[in-house]
């Protein structure tokens, strides 16, 4: 890697030049199975024909118009509302921007109801599902004049007691973190009932797990609950930056145009990609593939790692999977590269897999073989 290109992480300086499906090729001609997948952003894999075609076609028409509306923006907003059952859709640059917008909506909703500095309970996983985002999220709370309530218990009654004592206006969580509750079954429905009981907003952050990653368009659909605010991002534009903040009737008319304008928000190009992403998932029945291959991935890893004392727990839903280790394992990224495998190292005790929705059964087996080899060598 050229020294003129500053490194922005501790990742080994491998240089990739091409990708196809689940595979990446580096400049030395070596293939890697990509289970990092842009942290889930490349949900259709690399160089998917539909994505390549729409980029080419849209680039000959219109790429960027700043904040002026386009047909593609309107079509995407309508599509997201149709898929989610929400009433309004606001398009932004990223997952972070989507969550900032959710907090702004909360602040405006609270102000409308006579509360200047609302509080929100954030439920986060004890396994670190949102570890890398917590500092950014706290900055967002400060920026939006929203006070975050630290949740020190996973018991539903304790959560309700905190709500009563802290003048909370909302509960916010990644739906995958519901597993952290002491009674996780129907956890989202229980939390929504708690919100309804105390007249709180129910905010779901599906920037990681939404749009098919877990086997349904949205993870909340497994429990048939209905958030007041929903944030989306990662796979939406096929690997390019795009986020969305969706809301129901309670937020109608609260947000004025100027405060949330962003330079590159929802260009015709990324909106075309997002519409193509949705169309492709339906065209190839990829939600079913996510479910099927996700079950195979979990089953094979549970079988192959069942006797490994270094593995504390495996958590998964669809093609989202975390492995929690009993102790810190340094050098996981380097070991992965050595075995031709990319995965997300959240910490030295936690790794995450984000395989693309198009992964095949044979590629799942190859992923498992390589990951087991990485973990085995980490014990040496």
URURLIN-V73868 format. One record per residue. N is the residue number from 1. RES is the residue in one small letter. PHI is phi in degrees with one decimal (none if undefined). OMEGA is omega in whole degrees, -180 to 180 (* if undefined). BURIAL is # if it has 24 or more other C-alpha atoms within 12 Angstrom, else .. Layout:
# URURLIN-V73868
n->N res->RES phi->PHI omega->OMEGA burial->BURIAL
n->N res->RES phi->PHI omega->OMEGA burial->BURIAL
This chain:
# URURLIN-V73868
n->1 res->x phi->none omega->-179 burial->.
n->2 res->x phi->-64.2 omega->178 burial->.
n->3 res->x phi->-69.5 omega->178 burial->.
n->4 res->x phi->-74.1 omega->177 burial->.
n->5 res->x phi->-98.1 omega->-177 burial->.
n->6 res->x phi->-69.2 omega->177 burial->.
n->7 res->x phi->-76.4 omega->-179 burial->.
n->8 res->x phi->-109.4 omega->178 burial->.
n->9 res->x phi->-155.0 omega->179 burial->.
n->10 res->x phi->-91.9 omega->-179 burial->.
n->11 res->x phi->-67.3 omega->177 burial->.
n->12 res->x phi->-50.4 omega->-176 burial->.
n->13 res->x phi->-74.2 omega->172 burial->.
n->14 res->x phi->-95.1 omega->-177 burial->#
n->15 res->x phi->-115.0 omega->-180 burial->.
n->16 res->x phi->-94.5 omega->-179 burial->.
n->17 res->x phi->-123.9 omega->-177 burial->.
n->18 res->x phi->-160.6 omega->177 burial->.
n->19 res->x phi->-142.5 omega->177 burial->#
n->20 res->x phi->-150.3 omega->-179 burial->#
n->21 res->x phi->65.8 omega->-180 burial->#
n->22 res->x phi->-89.9 omega->-171 burial->#
n->23 res->x phi->-109.1 omega->173 burial->#
n->24 res->x phi->-120.8 omega->179 burial->#
n->25 res->x phi->-117.5 omega->178 burial->#
n->26 res->x phi->-91.3 omega->-174 burial->.
n->27 res->x phi->-69.7 omega->176 burial->.
n->28 res->x phi->-92.0 omega->178 burial->.
n->29 res->x phi->88.8 omega->-179 burial->.
n->30 res->x phi->-95.5 omega->-180 burial->.
n->31 res->x phi->-93.6 omega->177 burial->#
n->32 res->x phi->-130.2 omega->173 burial->#
n->33 res->x phi->-82.8 omega->-172 burial->#
n->34 res->x phi->-96.1 omega->174 burial->#
n->35 res->x phi->-101.4 omega->171 burial->#
n->36 res->x phi->-86.0 omega->166 burial->#
n->37 res->x phi->57.6 omega->-178 burial->#
n->38 res->x phi->60.7 omega->-173 burial->#
n->39 res->x phi->51.9 omega->175 burial->#
n->40 res->x phi->92.3 omega->-177 burial->#
n->41 res->x phi->-72.8 omega->-179 burial->#
n->42 res->x phi->-91.8 omega->-172 burial->#
n->43 res->x phi->-63.7 omega->178 burial->#
n->44 res->x phi->-95.2 omega->-179 burial->#
n->45 res->x phi->80.4 omega->-178 burial->#
n->46 res->x phi->-87.8 omega->172 burial->#
n->47 res->x phi->57.9 omega->178 burial->#
n->48 res->x phi->-63.8 omega->-175 burial->#
n->49 res->x phi->-54.7 omega->-178 burial->.
n->50 res->x phi->-64.6 omega->179 burial->#
n->51 res->x phi->-68.7 omega->179 burial->#
n->52 res->x phi->-59.9 omega->-178 burial->.
n->53 res->x phi->-64.9 omega->-176 burial->.
n->54 res->x phi->-71.2 omega->175 burial->#
n->55 res->x phi->-61.2 omega->-179 burial->#
n->56 res->x phi->-62.3 omega->-177 burial->.
n->57 res->x phi->-67.0 omega->-177 burial->.
n->58 res->x phi->-68.8 omega->-179 burial->.
n->59 res->x phi->-63.8 omega->179 burial->.
n->60 res->x phi->-83.4 omega->-177 burial->.
n->61 res->x phi->-111.1 omega->-174 burial->.
n->62 res->x phi->-162.9 omega->-179 burial->.
n->63 res->x phi->-107.7 omega->-171 burial->#
n->64 res->x phi->-145.8 omega->-180 burial->#
n->65 res->x phi->-134.2 omega->-175 burial->.
n->66 res->x phi->57.5 omega->-172 burial->.
n->67 res->x phi->-97.6 omega->177 burial->.
n->68 res->x phi->-72.3 omega->-178 burial->.
n->69 res->x phi->-70.8 omega->174 burial->.
n->70 res->x phi->-133.4 omega->179 burial->#
n->71 res->x phi->-61.0 omega->-178 burial->.
n->72 res->x phi->-65.5 omega->177 burial->#
n->73 res->x phi->-60.1 omega->-177 burial->#
n->74 res->x phi->-63.7 omega->179 burial->#
n->75 res->x phi->-65.3 omega->180 burial->#
n->76 res->x phi->-67.7 omega->178 burial->#
n->77 res->x phi->-58.3 omega->179 burial->#
n->78 res->x phi->-64.5 omega->-180 burial->.
n->79 res->x phi->-65.2 omega->179 burial->#
n->80 res->x phi->-65.3 omega->177 burial->#
n->81 res->x phi->-65.0 omega->179 burial->#
n->82 res->x phi->-63.8 omega->-178 burial->.
n->83 res->x phi->-69.1 omega->-171 burial->#
n->84 res->x phi->-98.3 omega->-175 burial->#
n->85 res->x phi->79.8 omega->178 burial->#
n->86 res->x phi->-85.8 omega->-173 burial->#
n->87 res->x phi->-98.0 omega->-179 burial->#
n->88 res->x phi->-126.4 omega->178 burial->#
n->89 res->x phi->-133.2 omega->178 burial->#
n->90 res->x phi->-114.0 omega->-174 burial->#
n->91 res->x phi->-100.1 omega->-177 burial->#
n->92 res->x phi->-135.6 omega->-174 burial->#
n->93 res->x phi->-81.4 omega->-166 burial->#
n->94 res->x phi->-159.2 omega->175 burial->#
n->95 res->x phi->-62.6 omega->-180 burial->#
n->96 res->x phi->-61.2 omega->179 burial->#
n->97 res->x phi->-64.2 omega->178 burial->#
n->98 res->x phi->-63.6 omega->180 burial->#
n->99 res->x phi->-72.8 omega->174 burial->#
n->100 res->x phi->-60.6 omega->-180 burial->#
n->101 res->x phi->-64.9 omega->177 burial->#
n->102 res->x phi->-60.6 omega->180 burial->#
n->103 res->x phi->-70.3 omega->175 burial->#
n->104 res->x phi->-63.9 omega->177 burial->#
n->105 res->x phi->-61.8 omega->177 burial->#
n->106 res->x phi->-59.7 omega->-179 burial->#
n->107 res->x phi->-62.6 omega->179 burial->#
n->108 res->x phi->-67.4 omega->178 burial->#
n->109 res->x phi->-63.5 omega->-180 burial->#
n->110 res->x phi->-66.1 omega->179 burial->#
n->111 res->x phi->-60.9 omega->177 burial->.
n->112 res->x phi->-61.1 omega->-179 burial->.
n->113 res->x phi->-100.6 omega->172 burial->.
n->114 res->x phi->84.8 omega->179 burial->.
n->115 res->x phi->-116.1 omega->-173 burial->.
n->116 res->x phi->-85.0 omega->-179 burial->.
n->117 res->x phi->-120.4 omega->-178 burial->#
n->118 res->x phi->-66.0 omega->176 burial->#
n->119 res->x phi->-112.7 omega->-180 burial->#
n->120 res->x phi->-134.2 omega->174 burial->#
n->121 res->x phi->-85.4 omega->177 burial->#
n->122 res->x phi->-105.5 omega->179 burial->#
n->123 res->x phi->-95.8 omega->-179 burial->#
n->124 res->x phi->-126.7 omega->-175 burial->#
n->125 res->x phi->-69.1 omega->171 burial->#
n->126 res->x phi->-68.8 omega->179 burial->.
n->127 res->x phi->-92.2 omega->175 burial->#
n->128 res->x phi->91.1 omega->-179 burial->#
n->129 res->x phi->-53.8 omega->-178 burial->#
n->130 res->x phi->-114.5 omega->-173 burial->#
n->131 res->x phi->-52.1 omega->-175 burial->.
n->132 res->x phi->-68.5 omega->-177 burial->.
n->133 res->x phi->-99.0 omega->-170 burial->.
n->134 res->x phi->-64.3 omega->-180 burial->.
n->135 res->x phi->-64.9 omega->178 burial->.
n->136 res->x phi->-63.4 omega->-180 burial->.
n->137 res->x phi->-60.8 omega->179 burial->#
n->138 res->x phi->-63.6 omega->177 burial->#
n->139 res->x phi->-62.0 omega->178 burial->.
n->140 res->x phi->-64.1 omega->178 burial->#
n->141 res->x phi->-60.3 omega->-179 burial->#
n->142 res->x phi->-61.5 omega->-178 burial->.
n->143 res->x phi->-64.6 omega->-175 burial->.
n->144 res->x phi->-96.4 omega->179 burial->#
n->145 res->x phi->58.0 omega->177 burial->#
n->146 res->x phi->-116.4 omega->-180 burial->#
n->147 res->x phi->-95.2 omega->180 burial->#
n->148 res->x phi->-86.4 omega->176 burial->#
n->149 res->x phi->-97.5 omega->179 burial->#
n->150 res->x phi->-69.6 omega->179 burial->.
n->151 res->x phi->-93.7 omega->-176 burial->#
n->152 res->x phi->-104.0 omega->-180 burial->.
n->153 res->x phi->-139.5 omega->178 burial->.
n->154 res->x phi->-106.4 omega->180 burial->#
n->155 res->x phi->-86.8 omega->-175 burial->.
n->156 res->x phi->-60.7 omega->179 burial->#
n->157 res->x phi->-66.7 omega->178 burial->.
n->158 res->x phi->-64.6 omega->177 burial->.
n->159 res->x phi->-61.8 omega->179 burial->#
n->160 res->x phi->-65.1 omega->178 burial->#
n->161 res->x phi->-63.4 omega->178 burial->.
n->162 res->x phi->-63.9 omega->179 burial->#
n->163 res->x phi->-60.3 omega->-178 burial->#
n->164 res->x phi->-65.3 omega->-174 burial->.
n->165 res->x phi->-83.5 omega->-169 burial->.
n->166 res->x phi->-113.6 omega->-179 burial->.
n->167 res->x phi->52.4 omega->-177 burial->#
n->168 res->x phi->-75.5 omega->178 burial->#
n->169 res->x phi->-109.4 omega->-176 burial->#
n->170 res->x phi->-160.7 omega->168 burial->#
n->171 res->x phi->-115.3 omega->-178 burial->#
n->172 res->x phi->-130.2 omega->178 burial->#
n->173 res->x phi->-161.3 omega->164 burial->#
n->174 res->x phi->-79.0 omega->-176 burial->#
n->175 res->x phi->-54.3 omega->178 burial->#
n->176 res->x phi->-66.5 omega->-179 burial->#
n->177 res->x phi->-79.4 omega->178 burial->#
n->178 res->x phi->-63.6 omega->178 burial->#
n->179 res->x phi->-63.4 omega->-180 burial->#
n->180 res->x phi->-73.0 omega->-180 burial->#
n->181 res->x phi->-65.4 omega->180 burial->#
n->182 res->x phi->-66.3 omega->176 burial->.
n->183 res->x phi->-126.4 omega->-172 burial->.
n->184 res->x phi->-71.7 omega->-178 burial->.
n->185 res->x phi->-61.3 omega->-176 burial->.
n->186 res->x phi->55.2 omega->-176 burial->.
n->187 res->x phi->-62.3 omega->180 burial->#
n->188 res->x phi->-65.8 omega->178 burial->#
n->189 res->x phi->-63.8 omega->179 burial->#
n->190 res->x phi->-65.8 omega->179 burial->#
n->191 res->x phi->-67.5 omega->178 burial->#
n->192 res->x phi->-65.8 omega->177 burial->#
n->193 res->x phi->-62.0 omega->178 burial->.
n->194 res->x phi->-64.6 omega->177 burial->#
n->195 res->x phi->-63.2 omega->179 burial->#
n->196 res->x phi->-63.1 omega->-178 burial->.
n->197 res->x phi->-62.5 omega->-176 burial->.
n->198 res->x phi->-104.1 omega->178 burial->.
n->199 res->x phi->58.0 omega->178 burial->.
n->200 res->x phi->-103.5 omega->170 burial->#
n->201 res->x phi->-82.7 omega->179 burial->#
n->202 res->x phi->-108.5 omega->-174 burial->#
n->203 res->x phi->-111.1 omega->179 burial->#
n->204 res->x phi->-112.6 omega->177 burial->#
n->205 res->x phi->-95.0 omega->178 burial->#
n->206 res->x phi->-108.2 omega->178 burial->#
n->207 res->x phi->-65.0 omega->178 burial->#
n->208 res->x phi->-97.0 omega->-168 burial->#
n->209 res->x phi->-102.1 omega->-178 burial->#
n->210 res->x phi->-83.3 omega->175 burial->#
n->211 res->x phi->64.9 omega->170 burial->#
n->212 res->x phi->103.2 omega->-175 burial->#
n->213 res->x phi->-56.6 omega->-176 burial->#
n->214 res->x phi->-100.1 omega->178 burial->#
n->215 res->x phi->108.3 omega->170 burial->#
n->216 res->x phi->-127.4 omega->179 burial->#
n->217 res->x phi->-55.9 omega->179 burial->#
n->218 res->x phi->-136.4 omega->-176 burial->#
n->219 res->x phi->-64.9 omega->180 burial->#
n->220 res->x phi->-63.9 omega->-179 burial->#
n->221 res->x phi->-71.3 omega->175 burial->#
n->222 res->x phi->-64.5 omega->-179 burial->.
n->223 res->x phi->-110.6 omega->178 burial->.
n->224 res->x phi->55.7 omega->175 burial->.
n->225 res->x phi->-99.5 omega->-172 burial->#
n->226 res->x phi->-139.7 omega->180 burial->#
n->227 res->x phi->-71.1 omega->173 burial->#
n->228 res->x phi->-84.1 omega->177 burial->#
n->229 res->x phi->-134.9 omega->-178 burial->#
n->230 res->x phi->-133.2 omega->177 burial->#
n->231 res->x phi->-112.3 omega->-175 burial->#
n->232 res->x phi->-135.9 omega->173 burial->#
n->233 res->x phi->-167.2 omega->-155 burial->#
n->234 res->x phi->-29.2 omega->-174 burial->#
n->235 res->x phi->-86.4 omega->-165 burial->#
n->236 res->x phi->-56.6 omega->-175 burial->#
n->237 res->x phi->-108.5 omega->173 burial->#
n->238 res->x phi->64.9 omega->179 burial->#
n->239 res->x phi->114.9 omega->176 burial->#
n->240 res->x phi->-99.7 omega->-174 burial->#
n->241 res->x phi->-70.2 omega->174 burial->#
n->242 res->x phi->-167.8 omega->175 burial->#
n->243 res->x phi->-136.9 omega->179 burial->#
n->244 res->x phi->-148.4 omega->174 burial->#
n->245 res->x phi->-121.2 omega->-178 burial->#
n->246 res->x phi->-107.0 omega->-179 burial->#
n->247 res->x phi->-145.4 omega->179 burial->#
n->248 res->x phi->-101.1 omega->-173 burial->#
n->249 res->x phi->-61.6 omega->-178 burial->.
n->250 res->x phi->-63.8 omega->-178 burial->#
n->251 res->x phi->-99.2 omega->-174 burial->#
n->252 res->x phi->-57.3 omega->174 burial->.
n->253 res->x phi->76.1 omega->-176 burial->.
n->254 res->x phi->-75.8 omega->-172 burial->#
n->255 res->x phi->-97.0 omega->178 burial->#
n->256 res->x phi->-87.5 omega->-172 burial->.
n->257 res->x phi->-58.8 omega->-168 burial->.
n->258 res->x phi->-64.5 omega->-171 burial->.
n->259 res->x phi->-61.2 omega->-175 burial->.
n->260 res->x phi->-115.8 omega->176 burial->#
n->261 res->x phi->-74.0 omega->177 burial->.
n->262 res->x phi->-127.3 omega->-173 burial->#
n->263 res->x phi->-56.4 omega->-173 burial->.
n->264 res->x phi->-107.7 omega->-176 burial->#
n->265 res->x phi->-63.5 omega->166 burial->#
n->266 res->x phi->48.9 omega->176 burial->#
n->267 res->x phi->-66.2 omega->177 burial->#
n->268 res->x phi->-55.8 omega->-180 burial->#
n->269 res->x phi->-66.2 omega->-177 burial->#
n->270 res->x phi->-69.5 omega->177 burial->#
n->271 res->x phi->-68.0 omega->175 burial->#
n->272 res->x phi->-63.1 omega->178 burial->#
n->273 res->x phi->-62.8 omega->-180 burial->#
n->274 res->x phi->-64.0 omega->177 burial->#
n->275 res->x phi->-63.4 omega->178 burial->#
n->276 res->x phi->-69.6 omega->176 burial->#
n->277 res->x phi->-57.6 omega->-180 burial->#
n->278 res->x phi->-61.0 omega->-179 burial->#
n->279 res->x phi->-60.7 omega->-178 burial->#
n->280 res->x phi->-69.0 omega->177 burial->#
n->281 res->x phi->-58.6 omega->178 burial->#
n->282 res->x phi->-71.4 omega->-176 burial->.
n->283 res->x phi->-57.0 omega->-176 burial->.
n->284 res->x phi->-103.1 omega->179 burial->.
n->285 res->x phi->52.0 omega->-173 burial->.
n->286 res->x phi->-73.0 omega->176 burial->#
n->287 res->x phi->-62.9 omega->177 burial->#
n->288 res->x phi->-66.7 omega->179 burial->#
n->289 res->x phi->-67.1 omega->176 burial->#
n->290 res->x phi->-57.6 omega->-180 burial->#
n->291 res->x phi->-64.7 omega->-177 burial->#
n->292 res->x phi->-65.8 omega->-178 burial->#
n->293 res->x phi->-71.7 omega->176 burial->#
n->294 res->x phi->-64.0 omega->177 burial->#
n->295 res->x phi->-64.6 omega->179 burial->#
n->296 res->x phi->-64.4 omega->-180 burial->#
n->297 res->x phi->-60.0 omega->180 burial->#
n->298 res->x phi->-63.7 omega->-178 burial->#
n->299 res->x phi->-60.9 omega->-178 burial->.
n->300 res->x phi->-69.4 omega->178 burial->.
n->301 res->x phi->-68.8 omega->178 burial->#
n->302 res->x phi->-62.3 omega->179 burial->#
n->303 res->x phi->-68.5 omega->-174 burial->.
n->304 res->x phi->-72.8 omega->-177 burial->.
n->305 res->x phi->-108.9 omega->-175 burial->#
n->306 res->x phi->-62.1 omega->-179 burial->.
n->307 res->x phi->-97.1 omega->-177 burial->.
n->308 res->x phi->-88.0 omega->-177 burial->.
n->309 res->x phi->-69.6 omega->-180 burial->.
n->310 res->x phi->-78.1 omega->-179 burial->#
n->311 res->x phi->-91.7 omega->-179 burial->#
n->312 res->x phi->-84.7 omega->-177 burial->.
n->313 res->x phi->-162.2 omega->174 burial->#
n->314 res->x phi->-123.8 omega->179 burial->#
n->315 res->x phi->-120.3 omega->-180 burial->#
n->316 res->x phi->-152.7 omega->170 burial->#
n->317 res->x phi->-155.1 omega->-174 burial->#
n->318 res->x phi->62.9 omega->179 burial->#
n->319 res->x phi->-101.2 omega->169 burial->#
n->320 res->x phi->-119.2 omega->-175 burial->#
n->321 res->x phi->-143.9 omega->176 burial->#
n->322 res->x phi->-120.5 omega->172 burial->#
n->323 res->x phi->-119.4 omega->180 burial->#
n->324 res->x phi->-103.3 omega->-178 burial->#
n->325 res->x phi->-97.2 omega->-178 burial->#
n->326 res->x phi->-76.4 omega->179 burial->.
n->327 res->x phi->-147.1 omega->179 burial->.
n->328 res->x phi->-70.8 omega->178 burial->.
n->329 res->x phi->-123.2 omega->180 burial->#
n->330 res->x phi->-72.4 omega->173 burial->.
n->331 res->x phi->76.2 omega->-177 burial->.
n->332 res->x phi->-66.1 omega->-180 burial->#
n->333 res->x phi->-61.4 omega->-179 burial->#
n->334 res->x phi->-64.3 omega->177 burial->#
n->335 res->x phi->-64.0 omega->178 burial->#
n->336 res->x phi->-60.9 omega->179 burial->#
n->337 res->x phi->-61.9 omega->178 burial->#
n->338 res->x phi->-59.1 omega->-179 burial->#
n->339 res->x phi->-95.3 omega->177 burial->#
n->340 res->x phi->67.3 omega->-177 burial->#
n->341 res->x phi->-139.9 omega->175 burial->#
n->342 res->x phi->-108.3 omega->175 burial->#
n->343 res->x phi->-149.5 omega->-174 burial->#
n->344 res->x phi->-91.6 omega->177 burial->#
n->345 res->x phi->-96.2 omega->-179 burial->#
n->346 res->x phi->-72.1 omega->174 burial->#
n->347 res->x phi->-157.2 omega->180 burial->#
n->348 res->x phi->-72.4 omega->176 burial->.
n->349 res->x phi->-118.6 omega->-174 burial->#
n->350 res->x phi->-149.0 omega->174 burial->#
n->351 res->x phi->-120.6 omega->-177 burial->#
n->352 res->x phi->-134.4 omega->177 burial->#
n->353 res->x phi->-111.8 omega->179 burial->#
n->354 res->x phi->-130.8 omega->-178 burial->#
n->355 res->x phi->-61.1 omega->178 burial->#
n->356 res->x phi->-68.9 omega->-176 burial->#
n->357 res->x phi->-65.1 omega->-175 burial->#
n->358 res->x phi->-92.1 omega->-178 burial->#
n->359 res->x phi->-60.8 omega->-179 burial->#
n->360 res->x phi->-98.0 omega->179 burial->#
n->361 res->x phi->-61.7 omega->179 burial->.
n->362 res->x phi->-65.7 omega->180 burial->.
n->363 res->x phi->-71.1 omega->174 burial->#
n->364 res->x phi->-63.0 omega->179 burial->#
n->365 res->x phi->-61.3 omega->179 burial->.
n->366 res->x phi->-66.5 omega->176 burial->#
n->367 res->x phi->-59.2 omega->-179 burial->#
n->368 res->x phi->-62.2 omega->180 burial->#
n->369 res->x phi->-57.3 omega->-178 burial->#
n->370 res->x phi->-70.0 omega->-179 burial->#
n->371 res->x phi->-68.1 omega->177 burial->#
n->372 res->x phi->-61.3 omega->179 burial->#
n->373 res->x phi->-64.6 omega->178 burial->#
n->374 res->x phi->-61.5 omega->-177 burial->#
n->375 res->x phi->-66.2 omega->179 burial->#
n->376 res->x phi->-62.5 omega->-179 burial->#
n->377 res->x phi->-70.2 omega->179 burial->.
n->378 res->x phi->-67.0 omega->-180 burial->#
n->379 res->x phi->-83.6 omega->-176 burial->.
n->380 res->x phi->-74.2 omega->* burial->.
